[in-house]
Amino acid sequence: MNIAFVLLTHNPDEPAGIERSVAALAEGLRGLGHQTLIVAAGPATADDPAHLIRLSSLALPRPAVEEDLTRLLTDPAPVEAEVRGLLASRRVDLVCWVDAVWGLGYLSPAPPGTATALMVHVPRTDGPLRESLRHGPGRVVTVSPFMIRELAGQGIDTTSWAVVPNALLHQVPAPVPAAREELRRRGPVRILARAEPHKGIAELLRTFPADLGRPVEIVLAQAGFEYWPGMQRDVVNECHALAKDLPQLRLLPGMPWQEVPAFLAGAAVTVISSTSPETFGNVAAEALSVGTPAVGYGLGNLPDLVGTAGRMTDLDQGPGRLWRDLVGFLEDRTGYHAASQQGPRRVAGHRPAEVARAFLDATVGSRS
């Protein structure tokens, strides 16, 4: 099959879960012998792979906000025509609108006879989602049972939706038990997050325990989109101001995704401090794959994803309690190693080929 994914914000190594999930899914599909292409807005970059196709009718600023796209698509006809023509000329069998807005689901410009699917990665119930659903996509795919429950609770009919989890694109070996024990005793706490207020990094820094006794390294990455102008700059500036008097802490810029598993493998634990629900939890899954337990707030999909491979804290008890739970977890040698051993098992089914098969089963069934 020839399968296209439309995600206007897609860029190589974009530090964002949706972009990451599409890259991994496309890789899995290619590994099964299918052709894939990803359709994104311009401008092109020097790192664009051959399967990433840029639209000539639409270029986005970096970073972009949703209002930028609304303004640029006041007249959507040129973009619709280009997408429709591109899909037809490439003989695409299935096109997947990766988001109601950034994936053009609300326009759904598919050529006649082309199968369609809509991905829903975030819990939105607004006009664009409802318009996307009115177009009648052949299947709606989301990333976790949490999303099914969440959207159903907000009045969306999710009875025919399918759950296809995110895949882990890069695999590295987990540390051997002796190395893992050394990490438990002295290893760093390592955290990766997008520069977004709801990731809770500033709150962690405000309650940083002076007696933690081990280094903390936080990767704070900036993506090609944000929720309002200057959001990421303000988060980065605030976090640097909070970190300047914390000698145990280092703030690091974003890193290529292929470096993430090894970075997390060298951690005692990672923290998922998001104060709004994670709909999947890419960083947690990456950490579990290398035996690094995850500690975080028990929101969204995290409790289902992490299970016994880490510890969840009640958000209402705040970041101070999160730090205390982390310390207690690291001091519990038996519980820590049991959690570490559970991690790779929790995400064993998240390899790209397996997720690609689940996607095909959900969207095209026997035609795959």
HUFEN-V299652 format. One record per residue. N is the residue number from 1. OMEGA is omega as a letter, one per 20 degrees, with the letter a starting at -180 (none if undefined). Layout:
n = (N:N)
omega = (OMEGA:OMEGA)
//
This chain:
n = (1:2:3:4:5:6:7:8:9:10:11:12:13:14:15:16:17:18:19:20:21:22:23:24:25:26:27:28:29:30:31:32:33:34:35:36:37:38:39:40:41:42:43:44:45:46:47:48:49:50:51:52:53:54:55:56:57:58:59:60:61:62:63:64:65:66:67:68:69:70:71:72:73:74:75:76:77:78:79:80:81:82:83:84:85:86:87:88:89:90:91:92:93:94:95:96:97:98:99:100:101:102:103:104:105:106:107:108:109:110:111:112:113:114:115:116:117:118:119:120:121:122:123:124:125:126:127:128:129:130:131:132:133:134:135:136:137:138:139:140:141:142:143:144:145:146:147:148:149:150:151:152:153:154:155:156:157:158:159:160:161:162:163:164:165:166:167:168:169:170:171:172:173:174:175:176:177:178:179:180:181:182:183:184:185:186:187:188:189:190:191:192:193:194:195:196:197:198:199:200:201:202:203:204:205:206:207:208:209:210:211:212:213:214:215:216:217:218:219:220:221:222:223:224:225:226:227:228:229:230:231:232:233:234:235:236:237:238:239:240:241:242:243:244:245:246:247:248:249:250:251:252:253:254:255:256:257:258:259:260:261:262:263:264:265:266:267:268:269:270:271:272:273:274:275:276:277:278:279:280:281:282:283:284:285:286:287:288:289:290:291:292:293:294:295:296:297:298:299:300:301:302:303:304:305:306:307:308:309:310:311:312:313:314:315:316:317:318:319:320:321:322:323:324:325:326:327:328:329:330:331:332:333:334:335:336:337:338:339:340:341:342:343:344:345:346:347:348:349:350:351:352:353:354:355:356:357:358:359:360:361:362:363:364:365:366:367:368)
omega = (r:a:r:r:r:r:a:a:a:r:r:r:r:a:a:a:a:r:r:a:r:r:a:r:r:r:r:r:r:r:r:r:r:r:r:r:r:a:a:r:r:i:r:r:a:a:a:r:a:a:r:a:a:r:r:a:a:r:a:r:r:i:r:r:a:r:r:a:r:r:a:a:r:r:a:a:a:r:r:a:a:r:a:r:r:a:r:a:r:r:a:r:a:r:a:r:a:r:r:a:a:r:r:r:a:r:r:a:a:r:r:r:r:r:a:r:r:r:r:a:a:a:r:r:a:a:a:r:a:r:r:r:r:r:r:r:a:r:r:a:r:a:a:r:r:a:r:a:a:a:r:r:r:r:r:r:a:a:a:a:r:r:r:a:r:r:r:a:a:a:r:a:r:r:r:a:a:r:r:r:r:r:r:a:a:a:a:r:a:a:r:r:r:a:a:a:a:r:r:a:r:r:r:a:r:a:a:a:a:a:a:r:r:a:r:a:a:r:a:a:r:a:a:r:r:a:r:a:r:a:a:r:a:r:a:a:r:a:r:r:r:a:a:r:a:a:r:a:r:r:a:r:r:a:r:a:a:r:a:a:r:r:a:r:r:a:r:a:r:a:r:a:a:a:r:a:r:a:r:a:a:a:r:r:r:r:a:a:a:r:r:a:r:r:a:r:a:a:r:a:a:r:r:a:a:a:a:a:r:a:r:a:r:a:a:a:r:a:r:r:r:r:a:r:r:a:r:r:a:r:a:a:a:a:r:a:r:r:a:a:r:a:a:r:a:a:a:a:a:r:a:a:a:r:r:r:r:r:r:r:a:a:a:r:a:a:a:none)
//
